[in-house]
Amino acid sequence: PKVTYQVPMNYISEETFNAISVYLIPKPELQHKLMTVNMCEMKVVGFPVGIDSDQYDRNRLMFNLCFVCDAKMRTIQYESIVRKLAHYLMTLEQETNFILDEKKKRQLPEIMAKILHDLNIKRSCSIPINDSTTIYLKLTPVHDDPAPASDHDVPILRESRPACAPAQWDLTTQQILPYIDGFRHVAKIAVEADVEVSLVKECIRNLMYYGIVQLIPLFLYSAVYTVTPDIINLANDPSLQLECISYVARQGRPKPTFRSIFEMYCSFHQRSSVRDICSRTNPQALGIDERKLVQFGVMKNLLRRLQKFPIDLKYPSSKAKGVSRYCDGTHSLDEICSKTGLSYKELEDILDKDPNICVCWK
């Protein structure tokens, strides 16, 4: 194995290459697979390729176009690009002898330099190779893995129509998408879509990673919300106001005024439930869908749900049964209802009857 071209020149010494070459041009069993080598204070991402043909010396051509990054850098965003480049070169070689032909191969340093420059500066590039082939590359942003969804979490689409068509998702995701409406919690989606709850959680986590959905608390009329400091954004941003009016308007009714919407938002505080606020403001008469109002408020961080966490003053032992085993101050009522199958009212009745249980709001 040898380094034919590298950009910048002499970035990797011959000594360093010899130390890692066995991983960059591996045996056939490891070819056509993405490989990352973390050695010599660098991380090398490659996709080794082997092409069999009697036109090559020893009847086989092996090559690997690699990306070299800092050893501590996260390189997952480059993996799909390295794989795509390998497939481009493999196709070009099979159709036009792009690597075997020395004249064509001499285009590679220029191509590599443009890839290096454009991906670092613009995060995308397009490189015409010949009349029929142009290489298109784009770096996708890398996000931290979202926290796993719980049974009582409620997924909601960030946009009414996802950027990706449903047919582009896997079959399980296609199966659960119709049930993601901002009101059904994860456990309910699993039951109605007839999908294992663990698979539903993984699908939702994947959708969260790509920014398709976010998680909000379960809507209940007995729930308590409070406004956040971000409510000032709604007062000052005309485009957000228009979005809010359109989102919270009741179907088949005239659109509500922004004044009535904003006054209703300002009514939320820690001493009033949604039911209390609705009885005072009569959102139906104002043309406001109170469920959508709360949804929008949570999604835009205008409202924050206050959750109840029951605590058994006797501190439940490992032998505690029923509801008591969840009363350690770490399980919200939403979570307990989801795990036990009890309604919110049934659970509150049980807690109210036990003098040893108090409730912490947070």
N, C-alpha and C positions, 0 to 999 in steps of 0.2 A: 504493500500500500504506500501511496505517496500523496502529498498535497500538490494538486495541480494548480489551483488558483486559491488565493485568499484575499479578502478585503477587510481592513487595510493590509498592505503587504507586510510580511514577516511578523504578523500579530502573534502567531503560534510558532514557536521554535521547533526545529526538527526533533530535538530531544523530547519536548512535550508531546508532539504528535506520536512519536514512537511509543511513548508510555500508554497512550490511549487508543492507538490504531486498531487494536484487537476488538474494541467495542464499536468503532466507527465503520470498519469493514469486517463484519463478523461472519461466522459460518452461515451457510444457507438457511439453517433452522431459525436464525434470528433476523433474517432479512425480511423486508416488507412489513416491518413493525416499527412503531415509534420507540425511540430509545433516548434516554437522557443520562449523560455521564457527568458526574460531579467529581472532578479530580483536578489537581494542580491549580487550586484556587480559581476554577472556572466551571461553568456549567455548559455543556455542549448538548444541544438538542438536534437529533438527526433522524432520518428515515432511510436506512440502507436499502439499496435496490440492487437486484441481480437479474440480468437478462440473458437467457440462453440462446445462442445462435452460432452456427459454424463460421460466421464472418469475423468472429472475435478470436483473439489469441486464447487458447485453452477453452474455446467455445463458450465463453461466458464473460460478460461485461458487468463489473461491479462499481458503483459510485454512491456517494452520499453528500448531498448539499446540506451543510449544517449551519445552525445559528449558535454563536458563542456569546454567553452572557456571564454576568457576575455570579459567583458561586452562591451568594445569598439572595439572589433575585428570584421572584416567582415567575416561572416561565410557561405556565399553562396557556397563556394567551397566544404563544407562538407555536404551539403544537399543531394546531390545524393548518397553519400557514406552511410549516415545514413539510407536513404530509401532502398538502396540495402542490407545493413546488416539486416534490419527488414524483408525483403522478404526472405533472406537466412534462417534466424532463423525460420520464419513461415513455410517454406518448410521442413526444418529439423524436426521441431516438428510434422508436419502432417505426415511425412513419417517414422520417427524413434523415436518419443517421446523424442527428444533431451533435452527438458526442463523438461518434466515430470519425466524422468528417472534421479534420483539423481546422479548416477555414470557418466552419459554422461554430465549432467549439470555442474559437477565439472571441466570440460574442459574450461569453460567460462573465469575464471580469467586469464588463460594462453593465451587464444585467445585475450582477451581485452588488455593485456600487450603488446603482439606482435603488435597489431594494433596501439596502442599508440606510441610505439617506432618507428616502420617502417614508419608510416605516417609522424611523426615529423622529422625523419632523412632522409629517402629515398623518401618520398612522394608517396610510393606505397608499397603493400605487397601482398603476397600469402600465404594462410594458409590452409593446408590439414586438413580436418575434419574427413573424412573416405575414404574408397576405391573409392567411387563414387562422392565425393563432395570436392571441393577446393574453398575457398573464394579468389577472386581476387579483389583488391581495388586499385584505383589510383586517386591521387589528380590532378585535372586539374587546370592550371593556371587561375587566375582571372584578367581580364583586366578592365580598366575603360571603361564605355560606350562610344562608338564613337559618335562624333557629328552627328546630322541628316544630311542626304544627301539633297542637293538642286536640283531643276529642271535642272540646267545647269551643275551640276557635272557629270563627266564621270567615271564610275566604270571600273576597269580593273583587271583581274585575276592576282594574284601574281605569279602563276605558270600556265603553259599551261594546266596541268591536276590537278584539285583540289585533295587534299588528300582523301576527301570523295567522293564516287561515287554519281552522280546526283540522283540516286534512293533513296539515304538516306535522301534527303532534302524533305521539304514539297512541295505540288503540285505547289504552286505559285512560289517558288524559282526555281523549275524545269522548269517552263514556261518561266522565264526571263533569265535563265543562257545562252541559245544560243545567246542572243542578247548583252551579255556583252563582248565587243570586244576592249575596250579602245578607241573607236571613237564615239559611240552613247552616248548621254547624257541621264540622267534619264527620262526626259519628252519624248524623242524619244523612249526609251525602252518601256515605258508605252503604247505608241500608237501602236508600232509594235507588242508587245506581247499581246495587248488587255487586259491589267491589269490596275486597278486603280492606279494612280500615287502614292497615299498614301501607298498602299500595296507594290509597287515597292521600295519605300524609306525604308520601314520597313525591307523588305527582304535584301536589300543591306546593311543596318545597321547591320543586323544579320551576314551577310557574312563578314563584316568588323570586327566585334567583334572576330570572329574565325580566322581572318587573311587570309581569302580566297581572298578578294578583297581589293583594295585601291582606293581612288578617285584621279583623276588627272584633270587638266584643259582641256577644249575642244580644240582640235587641229584646228588651223587656220593658213593659210599661211601668213595672215596679223599680226599674233601674234608676240610678242617680248619676247625673253627669254634672260637671262643672266646666265653665269656660276657661280657656287657657289664655296666656298673654297674646297668642297669635290672632285673637279675635280682632285686634287692631288692623290686621292685614285685610280683613273683610271690609272694614270701614273705609280703608284708603285705596283699595284696588278695584277700579271699575270693571275690569275684565273678570276678576274673581266674583264680583257681585252678579254679573250677567250669567256666569256659569252656575252660580248657586241658585238663582231664580229659576233657570231652566231645569235644574236637577230636582228641586224640591216641589215643583208645581204638580198639583193633582191632575191626572189625566182627564180630559174633557171639561176642564174648568178654566176660566180666565187666569192668566199668570198672576201670582201674588206680587204685592209691592215689596221692594227691598226693605222699606221701613218696617213692615210687619214681620218679615223674616228676621231682621236684625234684633228687633224687640224680643222676639221669641227666643233667640239665642241668648240674649242677655238675661233671660228669666232662669236659666239653668244655674243652680247652685247646690251646695251639699245638703240643704234642708228640704229639697223638693224632688220628687220622682217625676218621671216623664208623664205619668198619669196626672199628677197634681198640676203640672204646667199646662197640659192639654185642657184640663177642666177650667183653668183661668183664661187661657188665650183663645180657645175654640179654633184650632188650626183649620178644621174642615171648612168653616165659614170664610176663612181667609184665603182658601185655595191652596193651603200648604199640606203636603204629605209629611206628617210628623216623623214617620219612619225614615223617609228619605232625608229629612232635615238632619236627623241624628247621624245617619250614615255619612252624609257629606261633611258634617262637623267633625266626625272622628277621622275620616280620610284626610282632611285638610288640617288636622291638628287644631281645630277650633274648639273642640270639646274633648274632655277626658272622662272616661268612665271611672266612677268610684266603686271599688269591689268590696264585698263583705268577706271576711276571713274568720270563720268560727274558731274559738280557742276553748278547749276543755280545761278548766282551772285545775282539775285533778291530774292533768297531763295523761292522755290515754296510753296504756301500755301496749306492747306488741300483741297482746291477746284481745284487744278491743275489737268489737264487731260492729257491723252496720255503719251508721253515719259517724259514730264516735271515733273510728279509726282515722277519719280525715280531719278531725278537729284539733290540729296542732299548730294552726296559724299560718300554714303554708299552702292551703288549698282554698280557693275561692268557692263561693256558692255555685257559680257557673260550672266549675270543674266537678264539684261533688254531684250536682244534678246529672251531669253527663255520665259520670261513673256509676251512679246508683240507679238511674232511670226515674228518679223522683222529679216531680214538678217543682218549680220554685216555691210555690205556696206550700206544698206538702213538706218540703225541707224546712222552710221557715217555721212551720207549725211544730215540727219535731224539736227544733232548736229552742223555740220559745218555751216549750214545756220542760226543758232541762235546766234547772237552776244553776248547774255547774258550768254552763257554757255561756261565754260572752262573745260579742262580735266586734272585730276590729275593722274599721274602714280604712282603705288605703288605695 
